[in-house]
Amino acid sequence: MRAVMMFWGAVLALACGLWVAPGPAGAVLAAEKAAVASPAKADLDAKGAARAAKAEAAKPEADKTAAKTGADKAGDAEAADKADTGKAKDAKAGADNAALPLQDPWEAVWTNQRTMLDEVDDKAAQMSADFSQRTVNLSARVQPYTEEARRLLVLVNTYKNWPNPMESVSRRITVVIVDLRKLLDPMTAARSEAQSLLERIGYLADSLPEDLQDSSLSPEIQDYARRLTLTRLRLTAVLAQFDATLAPSLALIKRLEKTKEDIGAQLPVLWKDYYLQRPVPWLSPDAWRDFSKQMSYSLQGMVLRLPVEIPVTPDRWGTAFVRLLVGLLVTGAFCTLLYRRYAEAAARDATVRHIFRVSLPWLCGGLALLGSSISATGEFFRLFLAVGNLCLIVAQLYLAWDLRRLKYPEVTLERAPFWNLMPLTLGAYVLLYLPLTKALVLLIWLGMVIAAMVRQRRRSKLDLGPLHVEASVLECEPLALWICLLLTLAGLHIYSMVLYLLFASTSLALQLCLGGMAKVSELNDNLPKEGVRAALAHLAVALAAPVVLVAVVMGVSLWVGTLPGGMALMQRYLLQGVSVGSTQFNIVHLLLIITMFYLTRTAVAMGSRFLARLPKQGLSIDATLIPPMQTAFTYALWCCFGLFVLRALGMELSNLAMVAGGLSVGIGFGMQTIVNNFLSGLILIFSRTLQAGDVVDVGGIQGRVRKISVRATMVETFDNALIIVPNSEFVASRLINWTRNSRTVRREIKIGVAYGSPADEVMKILLAIANSHSNVLKYPPPAVSFDDFGASTLDFTLRFWVRDYDVSVSTSSDIRLDIEKAFREADIEIAFPQLDVHIKDVPAPRTSRPAPRPAPRPAAGTPQGTAQKAAAAPNAAPDSVRRPPLQASGEPRRRPRLVGGRSRRRAAPAAVARPAAKADAAAAEADDS
């Protein structure tokens, strides 16, 4: 084996030698000599080959540089090229003579590294050469923007208390910043490129070894480090030139941005002061003295607000039109898909048809206008925004009425009843939108309110049927108009307009909320009950309710956003939120909490339903474990929801220690009973000592457990009464659970038979009756015991097991009936208590004289009758001292004992004669004698 391996090794070595150096034997010998040569010489040859490769790679760059320097240096460039070519040939020949086995990949990597350094150096030189050309006339082009920015800064101080011109100045500052950035974009891009190159060079410089001054380093490494340092210095100088040129313009832009931020922070306060202004003395002559001058200021303000309201350049008009067209196409396609989905419903129902023909087109137009109102800088064109919001308000009006009609199809009114609120609403928006004088706006609004009151007075009452909300709103409209009229007369016309807009928006939002929630409830009733589709459908419905609430909130925000300064007010007071101590929350947090509440409730219902179906899915799980699992799952989800609410409100979870301390004090004083019942409920649920369906005795109450909650347990008695028992009574007091171990229960029947009855036959009859009943278990078998010799009976007890507690009473009744029948057939007497009376003295015999006839009773009013009644009164005994009849022995009669639920009285034996019968017989014999 070793010989074979040596043979194949020799063959492999020969093959490798032939592949590396094919040719004559002289070449092979030269290769061997080169291999034997010193390592230093081989290293020098390798360096020569690397220099040749670098010269070949750098030749095109050298040609380009020579072409740029001019014809006077062409000869030198050719000479240099020839020299480099000759050197490259020599190096190549040396490399061939060295007969290297393969080209080293690390040499190629090093070559690429030096090539990259050359490229960066060339770019730095090019950027330094082109800098002067890029900065030509830059100062002259920046100067107009600098002058305009200074004027705007002056106007900011002039209009610092007026929200309308301040908003116009802010919009103009935005335009100046955008235009100035466009002018500086080429310079900024070049500077960014130089910065990225400098970062790359810095990374390369950091990768160099620390001992660069060591004399043992090769000249190649030293040349690389020197060129790296020169390139770094050149890029640093280029960056310094860019920074010096751009510094004034960038400082101006930074100052304008800071001014814009300050205006944005001041605008909400200015608009709030504008809406909460003092009463206007519109009846005073001073309010109308400079009316013409004030109107000129108003027209000037309108002109200043044009950039805020509409696009002012053709490019911006084109952008707005394209966005409007795209919005119409997208919303139109969506409405078309919806119409195809509900085409049959639209053909049957006029209300659905009205939704697709009227409500949705208004909605699409409003959304498209909102999309076109957004400018390139992210701000809004106020006119497009206002018109779009008004379209959405009209769509909201139609859609809310359509949803209500879908819920109540018996209503025949087609026009929305809240249309009567729209004329005054639109008038209020127009007056708030136009920057007119305050006295003129007040006078116009006063006339509009009076006209609305007259129109409402003449309007006939609408028949809305079951729509009580709409009827109530229309009944409250006169009150709202009177309040608006009084506020206007007091000079508070802004308050009056805002109040009426609040009344209209709240009414419409309430109608939309009722219609949307009714539709969600209808969808929830028609959902499938089981399966994956049911789970997804319930999840969708859980999300639908928050979506309706979000739509209502958005509907109200549309009314606010249409007002002048409405967007700034919403951003400040709604989106920024309200701070309560260290906790801050806003409307978004509130909507998020509501959404999570519905999702948690849906998850609890779906999880409980899933756990309840586990035993039916073939899993070997105890059914009694399902309620504790459902309870644990429910409380876990609600605890997570509670933690989410606390976190959403900004409360740190570490503060719960303080809350726990407060709760401990509250528990010690006033919540002890509640916590006791809560903990007892948890003990009952998870210990499973008590379950739904058990029959229990607690506190003298017997009934069936219907539901166990954490606070109390519902027990239903057999009289169909529902009793709420606190959980602490089940834990602290004695509890009898008849069905905890199983549903079987033992019953017993006590029987007493007369003396002289055959005991063996009685026991056989009892066992036979018990074994013959279908509800009596065969194992454990029924048993009869002879308990005692009673005073009047032989006492037996029949014990048997019933298969279910619910039939134990009826089974005992059936067995008693069978026992009574069997004993009657066997002539076995069920005894009862007997009493023997012995008479010592016989009373005197009675005579048979006829009783004297009573004298006629005189009349009550005569003197004889009155005297007779008075004479008999002392001898009469009162009713209150009457005693029950006595037996012959002087003792009261005893009632017979009830045996088996019946009272039986049998004849006395012949040897014992009743005393009364004996006395009657003696009296009869005396009469006969």
Disulfide bonds with the S-S distance in Angstrom:
none
